[in-house]
């Protein structure tokens, strides 16, 4: 927790002396380690003020953490499934009890409003709930008498030590998507959170430790490119999970794969929401505003393009504009705020640039977030709405990751489908309609990994798995849910036969029965 948070400093944050800022350290083998030559500032985006100094691991520290994890994993993989299940239940209870502290930590370092932070925690806990059923998820298979006197069974076993590299925009949800399944499956984890908002990861690690997870199974190592690069090539790291931008996801996938690791690397997105002529425009406008501007648009599943079909565009744009211009924007810790700041001044500059360049590209800026002014040094910008956008414009082609919603006008359902299927991103999409046939055709026709029907942000519940297609996912396995247990385990097949000694004989032929 940053000093601005009511609960004080997080586990892993050492108070400075003589007025110095606290140092946020690593959590390795159950111990806090703040030593290091390099540090990075942690700031409150709502004020711009530095609230802590983050210790950045070098390659040697990463290697030391992997040694600790590998040693601890040897005992953990032998721990009974019932014992692991008990720890999952306790961790879930502790995280729930500390929900307010977690939410305040997210808001203080990320900037999102408290209600959004609380919702993030809920979605993360869904995966903890799913993992409490690990005895079912880790069941193997058995076939009797596959050949004369021969039985075959298959078991799931952990990979060993895995790396989880998580983004700034969901400092609780995404780590819980990854580490909970990895731990439940019997692995040890090196969690490398974003250096922008690192403290929530330490609270997660402490919750699992308090629940009885042995030291060394969940380690938090802070760092930048030097730490990440070591994780990607270290021979003891068996798998890498990543969520972030597409260019980095490609690098993570290519580097890890060439070093023999299993990889799931989730990249960027450009999510479209189709509004059909028969849709309820007020409901569609409510959904568009919520999905585009929530968390200041810093969501990989945010709606960034509304596709208006037929003659609905004018009425829809006006409804979105009137709602968006009335949003209350301010410090996420203020209960009155509906949208908080962007994460960094660099993010603010990038988003501002896209809005500034839209008119020159031929689009119409209906609502300009740059015109809204804010007191203080926070990284705030208002909501922007841009109409008459077409493919080829930067505001359409690029993942902006900010509160900017584009409107593309098309004549027909087929044109909407063609537009979305032509995108290099394929994370999520939605259609708003009151016609069941249209909805069913959209589900079938669209080439996107997650689809919503009158649901603008179709993030699956914890019993299903999350992930897109095309440049939104590198690797074959989606995140959390059933596919995650496949990712964090490998299957071993055992064939057994117990013949009488008198039945033994030499046979050089390939066994068939």
C-alpha positions in Angstrom: 0.0 0.0 0.0 1.3 3.4 -0.8 1.5 6.1 1.9 -1.7 7.7 0.6 -3.6 4.5 1.4 -5.3 4.1 4.8 -3.8 0.7 5.5 -0.2 1.9 5.5 2.6 0.1 3.6 2.2 -3.3 1.8 4.1 -6.3 2.7 7.4 -5.8 0.9 7.5 -2.1 1.4 10.2 -0.9 3.8 9.7 2.5 5.3 12.3 5.0 4.5 14.3 6.9 7.0 14.6 10.7 7.5 11.5 11.3 5.3 12.7 9.1 2.4 10.0 7.3 0.4 9.4 3.6 1.2 11.2 1.0 -0.8 8.9 -1.6 -2.3 10.9 -4.9 -2.3 10.6 -8.4 -3.7 8.9 -11.3 -2.0 11.2 -14.3 -2.4 11.0 -17.4 -0.3 8.7 -15.7 2.1 11.2 -12.9 2.8 11.3 -9.3 1.7 14.3 -8.3 -0.3 14.8 -4.6 -1.0 18.5 -4.7 -1.9 19.6 -3.6 -5.4 21.4 -1.0 -7.4 18.4 0.2 -9.4 15.0 1.6 -8.4 12.0 2.9 -10.2 9.5 5.5 -9.0 5.9 4.5 -8.2 3.4 7.3 -8.5 -0.2 8.1 -7.8 -1.6 8.9 -11.2 -4.3 11.1 -9.7 -1.7 13.5 -8.2 1.5 12.8 -10.1 3.3 12.5 -6.8 5.9 9.8 -6.2 4.7 7.5 -3.4 7.4 4.8 -3.3 10.6 3.5 -4.8 10.5 0.1 -6.4 13.5 -2.2 -6.2 14.3 -3.6 -9.7 15.9 -7.0 -9.9 18.9 -7.7 -12.0 19.6 -11.0 -13.7 21.4 -12.4 -10.7 18.5 -11.7 -8.4 16.1 -13.4 -10.8 18.4 -16.5 -11.0 18.5 -16.6 -7.2 14.7 -16.5 -7.0 14.4 -19.3 -9.5 16.7 -21.5 -7.3 14.4 -20.8 -4.3 11.3 -21.6 -6.3 12.8 -24.8 -7.8 13.8 -26.2 -4.4 10.4 -25.4 -2.9 8.5 -26.9 -5.8 10.0 -30.4 -5.2 8.1 -30.6 -1.9 5.0 -28.8 -3.2 4.4 -31.2 -6.1 4.2 -34.0 -3.5 1.6 -32.1 -1.4 -1.8 -33.8 -1.4 -4.6 -32.3 -3.5 -6.8 -32.0 -0.4 -4.1 -29.9 1.3 -3.7 -27.7 -1.8 -7.5 -27.3 -1.9 -7.6 -26.2 1.7 -5.0 -23.5 1.0 -7.1 -22.2 -2.0 -10.2 -21.9 0.2 -8.2 -20.1 2.9 -6.5 -17.8 0.4 -9.9 -16.9 -1.1 -11.3 -16.1 2.4 -8.3 -13.9 3.2 -8.4 -12.0 -0.1 -12.1 -11.4 0.5 -11.4 -10.1 4.0 -8.7 -7.8 2.6 -10.8 -6.6 -0.3 -10.9 -3.0 0.8 -7.2 -2.8 1.3 -6.6 -4.4 -2.2 -9.0 -2.0 -3.9 -7.4 1.0 -2.2 -4.0 -0.2 -3.3 -5.1 -0.6 -6.9 -6.6 2.9 -6.9 -3.6 4.5 -5.3 -1.2 3.1 -7.9 -3.3 2.5 -11.0 -5.8 5.3 -10.7 -9.0 3.5 -11.5 -12.0 4.3 -9.4 -12.7 2.2 -6.3 -15.8 0.6 -7.7 -13.8 -0.6 -10.7 -11.0 -1.8 -8.5 -13.5 -3.8 -6.4 -15.0 -5.3 -9.6 -11.5 -6.4 -10.7 -11.0 -8.2 -7.4 -14.4 -10.0 -7.9 -13.4 -11.3 -11.3 -10.0 -12.4 -10.0 -11.6 -14.3 -7.1 -13.7 -16.2 -9.7 -10.6 -18.0 -10.7 -9.7 -18.8 -7.1 -13.2 -20.3 -6.8 -12.6 -22.4 -9.9 -9.2 -23.6 -8.6 -10.8 -24.9 -5.4 -12.1 -27.7 -7.6 -8.5 -28.8 -8.4 -9.2 -32.4 -7.4 -11.6 -32.6 -10.3 -9.5 -30.5 -12.7 -6.4 -32.7 -12.2 -8.1 -36.0 -12.6 -6.4 -38.4 -15.0 -7.8 -41.1 -17.2 -7.7 -44.9 -17.0 -8.4 -47.7 -19.6 -8.4 -51.3 -18.5 -7.3 -54.2 -20.7 -6.2 -52.2 -23.7 -4.2 -55.3 -24.6 -4.1 -58.7 -23.0 -3.3 -58.1 -19.3 -2.3 -54.5 -20.1 -3.8 -51.4 -18.4 -3.1 -47.8 -19.3 -3.6 -44.7 -17.2 -2.8 -41.0 -17.8 -1.9 -38.5 -15.1 -1.4 -34.7 -15.0 1.8 -33.5 -13.4 3.2 -30.0 -12.8 5.7 -28.3 -15.1 8.1 -27.1 -12.4 8.8 -23.4 -12.1 6.7 -21.0 -14.2 6.9 -17.3 -14.9 3.9 -15.0 -14.8 4.4 -11.5 -16.3 1.4 -9.3 -15.7 0.2 -5.8 -17.0 -0.5 -2.6 -15.1 -4.2 -2.4 -16.0 -5.3 -5.3 -13.8 -2.8 -5.6 -10.9 -5.0 -8.1 -9.0 -7.2 -9.8 -11.5 -4.6 -10.9 -14.0 -2.2 -12.2 -11.4 -5.0 -14.2 -9.9 -5.9 -15.6 -13.3 -2.3 -16.9 -13.6 -0.8 -17.8 -10.3 -3.8 -19.5 -8.7 -4.0 -22.1 -11.4 -0.2 -22.6 -11.6 0.0 -23.1 -7.8 -3.0 -25.4 -7.7 -1.5 -27.6 -10.4 1.7 -28.0 -8.3 4.0 -25.5 -9.8 6.1 -22.8 -8.2 5.7 -19.3 -9.6 7.9 -16.2 -10.3 5.4 -13.4 -10.6 6.8 -10.3 -12.3 4.1 -7.6 -12.0 4.1 -4.2 -13.7 6.5 -1.7 -12.2 3.8 0.9 -12.5 1.5 -0.6 -9.8 3.5 -3.4 -8.0 2.1 -3.3 -4.5 -1.1 -5.4 -5.0 1.0 -8.4 -6.1 2.7 -8.3 -2.7 -0.7 -8.3 -0.9 -1.7 -11.4 -3.0 1.5 -13.2 -2.1 1.0 -12.4 1.6 -2.6 -13.6 1.5 -1.4 -17.0 0.1 1.4 -17.2 2.7 -1.1 -16.5 5.5 -3.3 -19.2 4.0 -0.5 -21.8 4.5 1.2 -21.8 1.1 4.8 -22.8 1.7 7.5 -20.2 1.2 9.1 -20.2 -2.2 6.0 -21.3 -4.1 4.8 -17.8 -4.9 7.6 -15.3 -5.4 7.2 -11.7 -6.5 10.2 -10.3 -8.4 9.9 -6.7 -9.6 11.9 -5.5 -12.6 12.1 -4.2 -16.1 13.4 -5.6 -19.3 16.5 -7.1 -17.6 14.4 -9.2 -15.3 12.0 -10.3 -18.0 14.8 -11.2 -20.4 16.3 -13.5 -17.8 13.0 -15.2 -17.2 12.5 -15.9 -20.9 15.8 -17.7 -21.3 16.4 -19.3 -17.8 16.6 -23.1 -18.3 14.6 -23.8 -15.0 11.6 -21.8 -16.2 9.3 -24.3 -17.9 6.5 -21.9 -19.0 5.7 -18.2 -19.4 2.3 -16.5 -19.1 2.1 -12.9 -20.3 -0.5 -10.2 -20.8 0.4 -7.0 -22.5 0.8 -5.3 -25.9 1.1 -7.2 -29.1 4.7 -6.2 -30.0 5.9 -7.4 -26.5 3.7 -10.5 -26.7 5.4 -11.4 -30.0 8.8 -11.0 -28.4 7.8 -13.0 -25.3 6.5 -15.8 -27.5 9.4 -16.0 -29.9 12.1 -15.8 -27.2 10.5 -18.2 -24.8 9.6 -20.7 -27.5 13.0 -20.8 -29.0 14.3 -21.7 -25.5 11.9 -24.6 -25.2 9.3 -23.1 -23.0 5.5 -23.4 -23.1 4.1 -20.0 -23.8 0.8 -18.1 -23.6 1.2 -14.5 -24.5 -1.9 -12.3 -24.8 -1.5 -9.2 -26.8 -3.5 -6.1 -27.8 -7.0 -5.6 -29.0 -9.3 -3.4 -31.0 -12.7 -4.4 -29.9 -15.8 -3.6 -32.0 -19.4 -3.3 -30.9 -21.9 -3.7 -33.7 -25.2 -1.8 -33.3 -27.9 -3.2 -35.6 -30.9 -1.1 -36.8 -33.3 -3.0 -34.5 -31.3 -2.4 -31.3 -32.5 -0.3 -28.4 -30.3 2.7 -28.9 -30.5 3.9 -25.3 -29.3 0.5 -24.0 -26.6 0.4 -26.7 -25.4 3.9 -25.8 -25.3 3.0 -22.1 -23.2 -0.1 -22.9 -20.9 1.8 -25.3 -20.1 4.5 -22.7 -19.6 1.9 -20.0 -17.4 -0.3 -22.1 -15.4 2.5 -23.7 -14.6 4.8 -20.9 -14.5 2.5 -17.8 -11.0 2.4 -16.3 -10.2 5.3 -18.7 -10.2 2.8 -21.5 -7.2 1.0 -20.2 -8.7 -2.4 -20.7 -7.7 -5.0 -23.3 -11.5 -5.8 -23.6 -12.6 -2.1 -23.8 -14.9 -1.3 -26.7 -12.9 1.2 -28.8 -15.0 1.0 -32.0 -18.8 1.2 -32.4 -20.0 -0.1 -35.8 -23.2 1.7 -36.6 -25.3 -0.3 -39.1 -27.7 1.4 -41.4 -29.4 4.6 -40.3 -28.7 4.3 -36.5 -25.5 6.3 -36.5 -26.8 9.9 -35.9 -29.1 8.9 -33.1 -26.5 6.6 -31.5 -23.7 9.2 -31.7 -25.8 11.8 -30.0 -26.8 9.5 -27.2 -23.2 8.5 -26.6 -22.1 12.1 -26.7 -24.7 13.3 -24.2 -23.8 10.5 -21.8 -20.0 10.8 -22.1 -19.8 14.5 -21.6 -21.5 14.2 -18.3 -19.0 11.7 -16.8 -17.5 12.6 -13.5 -13.7 12.4 -13.9 -11.4 12.7 -10.9 -9.3 10.9 -8.3 -10.4 7.3 -8.2 -10.4 7.4 -4.4 -13.3 9.9 -4.5 -16.6 7.9 -4.5 -18.1 10.6 -6.8 -15.6 9.8 -9.6 -16.7 7.6 -12.5 -13.4 7.7 -14.4 -9.9 8.2 -13.1 -6.6 9.2 -14.7 -4.4 7.4 -17.1 -1.5 5.5 -15.7 1.5 7.7 -16.8 2.2 11.1 -18.4 3.5 9.2 -21.4 0.1 7.5 -21.7 -1.6 10.9 -21.5 0.6 12.3 -24.3 -0.1 9.3 -26.5 -3.9 9.4 -26.1 -3.8 13.2 -26.7 -1.9 12.7 -29.9 -4.5 10.3 -31.3 -7.3 12.8 -30.6 -5.3 15.7 -32.0 -4.6 13.8 -35.3 -8.1 12.5 -36.0 -9.4 15.6 -37.8 -6.5 15.7 -40.2 -7.2 12.1 -41.1 -10.8 13.0 -42.1 -12.7 12.0 -38.9 -15.1 14.2 -36.9 -14.2 14.9 -33.3 -17.6 15.0 -31.7 -16.3 15.2 -28.1 -12.8 16.3 -27.4 -11.4 15.1 -24.1 -8.5 17.5 -24.4 -10.9 20.4 -23.8 -11.7 19.3 -20.3 -9.4 20.8 -17.7 -8.4 19.4 -14.3 -6.7 20.8 -11.3 -3.4 19.4 -10.0 -0.7 17.3 -11.7 -2.7 14.1 -12.3 -2.7 12.4 -15.7 -6.3 13.2 -16.5 -8.1 13.6 -19.8 -11.8 13.7 -20.7 -13.7 11.2 -22.8 -13.4 11.6 -26.5 -15.9 10.5 -29.2 -14.8 10.5 -32.9 -17.2 9.9 -35.7 -16.8 9.0 -39.4 -13.8 6.9 -38.7 -12.6 4.4 -41.3 -9.9 1.7 -41.5 -6.5 3.2 -42.4 -6.8 6.0 -39.9 -4.5 5.7 -36.9 -7.3 6.3 -34.5 -8.9 3.1 -36.0 -5.9 0.9 -36.7 -4.0 1.3 -33.4 -4.7 0.2 -29.9 -5.0 3.6 -28.2 -5.6 2.3 -24.6 -7.4 5.4 -23.5 -10.9 6.9 -23.3 -11.3 7.3 -27.0 -14.3 5.8 -28.8 -14.5 5.7 -32.6 -17.6 5.3 -34.7 -17.5 3.6 -38.0 -20.7 3.8 -40.2 -21.5 0.8 -42.5 -24.5 0.0 -44.6 -25.2 -3.6 -43.7 -24.6 -6.5 -41.4 -22.3 -8.1 -43.9 -20.2 -5.0 -44.1 -19.9 -5.0 -40.3 -18.8 -8.6 -40.2 -16.2 -8.0 -43.0 -14.9 -4.9 -41.2 -14.3 -6.9 -37.9 -12.9 -10.0 -39.6 -10.4 -7.9 -41.5 -8.8 -6.6 -38.3 -5.5 -8.0 -37.2 -6.8 -8.1 -33.6 -9.5 -10.6 -32.5 -9.8 -10.3 -28.8 -13.5 -9.5 -28.2 -16.5 -8.2 -30.0 -20.2 -7.6 -29.4 -23.5 -7.2 -31.3 -26.5 -5.3 -30.1 -29.7 -6.5 -31.6 -33.2 -7.8 -30.7 -33.2 -10.4 -33.4 -32.2 -13.9 -32.5 -31.3 -14.9 -36.0 -28.9 -12.0 -36.4 -27.3 -12.8 -33.1 -26.8 -16.4 -34.0 -25.4 -15.6 -37.4 -23.0 -13.1 -35.8 -21.7 -15.8 -33.4 -21.1 -18.1 -36.3 -19.6 -15.6 -38.8 -17.3 -13.6 -36.6 -13.6 -14.5 -36.4 -13.0 -13.3 -32.8 -12.2 -15.3 -29.7 -14.8 -13.8 -27.3 -18.3 -12.7 -28.5 -21.0 -10.8 -26.6 -24.7 -10.7 -27.6 -26.0 -7.5 -26.0 -23.0 -7.9 -23.6 -20.4 -5.2 -24.5 -17.4 -6.7 -22.6 -17.7 -10.5 -23.0 -15.1 -11.6 -20.4 -16.0 -15.2 -19.6 -16.8 -16.3 -16.1 -14.2 -18.3 -14.3 -15.4 -21.7 -15.4 -14.5 -20.8 -19.0 -11.3 -19.6 -20.5 -10.2 -16.1 -21.7 -8.3 -15.3 -24.9 -8.5 -13.9 -28.4 -7.3 -14.9 -31.8 -4.9 -13.5 -34.4 -2.6 -10.9 -33.0 -4.4 -10.9 -29.7 -2.9 -14.3 -28.7 0.4 -16.0 -29.3 0.4 -19.6 -28.2 -2.3 -22.3 -28.3 -3.8 -22.0 -24.8 -6.2 -19.4 -23.4 -6.0 -18.1 -19.8 -7.7 -19.3 -16.7 -10.5 -21.9 -16.6 -10.1 -25.4 -18.0 -7.4 -24.4 -20.6 -5.2 -23.1 -17.8 -4.9 -26.4 -16.1 -3.9 -27.9 -19.5 -1.3 -25.2 -19.8 0.2 -25.6 -16.3 0.4 -29.4 -16.4 1.9 -32.0 -18.7 0.4 -35.5 -19.2 2.2 -38.7 -18.5 0.9 -42.0 -19.8 1.7 -45.3 -17.9 1.2 -48.7 -19.5 1.3 -51.6 -16.9 1.3 -55.4 -17.1 1.7 -57.9 -14.3 2.3 -61.3 -16.0 3.1 -64.6 -14.4 6.8 -65.4 -14.7 5.9 -68.4 -16.9 4.4 -66.1 -19.5 7.6 -64.2 -20.1 9.1 -64.6 -23.5 11.3 -62.7 -26.0 9.6 -60.9 -28.9 11.3 -58.4 -31.1 8.2 -57.4 -32.9 6.3 -54.2 -32.2 3.7 -54.9 -29.5 0.1 -54.8 -30.8 -2.0 -56.9 -28.4 
